Amino acid sequence: MAHGTHADVDRLIDDHRYARAAAEAMQALSAPSRLRILARLHVGPASVSTIAAAVGMEGSAVSHQLRLLRHLGLVVGQRDGRQVVYELHDDHVAEMLEQVIAHVDHVRLGLAGRAGASLTVGA
């Protein structure tokens, strides 16, 4: 589990501004294109053109999504000559991605198990 405590979660209840910031960060993960960009950056730092090639998007679309992700504190960029190289802001972003993947795998396994069980019961 993450290194937070229940008191940390209580901040979502007690502080509406904090809850809004958390919701905005989670909303950034709600677009498949942004998740794919973050996944590529999980592998390591990359330029817009490298990310665009990896995720099959136009560079301008990747740049737009990176601006949003940067604004939300999920990625950082550093100029390297004529291009900007992006990377995940920190290990917390990497952990969020890993948790999302683990959750999706867990749910899929659970749903697959239930569907298989209901098919065998009715047979």
Secondary structure, DSSP 8 states (H G I E B T S, - for coil): --S--HHHHHHHHH-HHHHHHHHHHHHHTTSHHHHHHHHHHHH--EEHHHHHHHHT--HHHHHHHHHHHHHTTSEEEEEETTEEEEEESSHHHHHHHHHHHHHHHHHHHHHHHHHHHHHHHH-
